């Protein structure tokens, strides 16, 4: 079975004023469609860097990134942006919704720039699916934390991605709300065959995961 | 779906821009105010110039239609002869020719007396109108008294006055000459030409029906009288009016220049506002980039914000400028409708264009900065 995303011998080095920091050291990683993988590790272990490389937000210093079997390591910024839009949905710890836009408009944001006549329909359906069908026109400050993260999930799904990348998705939620968001992830990866990769401190998430990877000092243990 | 929704759907940058601006209404409002002031300054200073020019050309009246011929003293010619005058009469186009013999003298009426300029003219009707009484086509007897002189002497038509010992009956008091004239009648008297000592004439006034006729006449006179020697100086008042027009052109440019400075200041304030707001929204812009919004779209979005500020400021500024123009014109020219001239609308258009241009230009740097920030950096908490 082909991997939807794969890292091969990925190194990431930062030059922080004379001192070279190795955030990722020879990381090999892959995820398959429908798989739920969690990446755990102490802070500063390179989790976020890894997620950024997986999300085509950052390029590795060495190594190769394969997206759906294609080498995407050396794409231009515009090409990477296009690939992100097509393949990847992002979910952040602090939701990062745009405060001036309604829930529905926030979900539409990834489709906004570009001719996409069915976007509104898809956004509405997604919000109904995450249980916010009656909150379409609420602004983020009128929603609770769990509801905001649901809007963010709907936003991540609006372009029908193959991969969902989540950075501490339950970090700002209480246990019960976190659980309901994770249930949502579980449903999505089963029904939509989407690979879910979550970076987290939260041991609760590992209960949902098919696999858990431990990252320490940039190396997979 | 409303038309506005439709527009937002087609130009999503506008929707985002509109919402972003509403986020901090006071800040956006102040930025718009800057543009309003700038646009108002340019447009109303431009219109102020137009009003000045209109007022001035009202004052100048029809002097552009007059030319004056005087003897060329440098060539030793001290006066114009009957033959010169006849020659001028022969060559002019659509014009009346008034030959003037000038002197000064003492005018008395009862106890009152004053020193005045005395013009000897055969046909003053071509130049002057009466305020009281009648100006004859051919002045053979009697005297025409300028309005200022009449006031000093407390004279009116029918009275008799004495000029250098000779007694005249007043035929008319002349209307006050408001504009510029080379034979200003206000503090003068006009008598039959043969009553002024001398044989030649000091100057000849050619009053034409149009500026073009005056110009053609001037050329014809130069060609015929100055053919062999420079006998006469031909002075076209049109040259003055052209000079004055040119002066007002310069003045207008200068005024608009001053106005532009305020627009530059407004531009800096927009630059500041946009920079602040993009720095505040770093993370949001990072998210936009992460979810697949291209750099160009981010630039478009922020330029749209700056552009919206400019359009809002421009439109409000234009309306206020129009109001200011109406107020100015009704105050200075007593004619509010004088505001509605093509040139004024050009000034408004120019000002609005400048305003929008300045805004968009000021948005460029923040837009570029926001779009080129790496999403990874922007998303870092």
Interface residues (C-beta under 8 A of the other chain):
Chain A: X52 X55 X57 X58 X77 X78 X81 X82 X84 X85 X86 X89 X90 X92 X93 X94 X96 X98 X99 X100 X101 X105 X109 X110 X112 X113 X155 X156 X159
Chain B: X12 X13 X15 X16 X19 X20 X22 X23 X283 X284 X286 X287 X288 X289 X290 X291 X292 X293 X294 X295 X297 X374 X375 X376 X379 X381
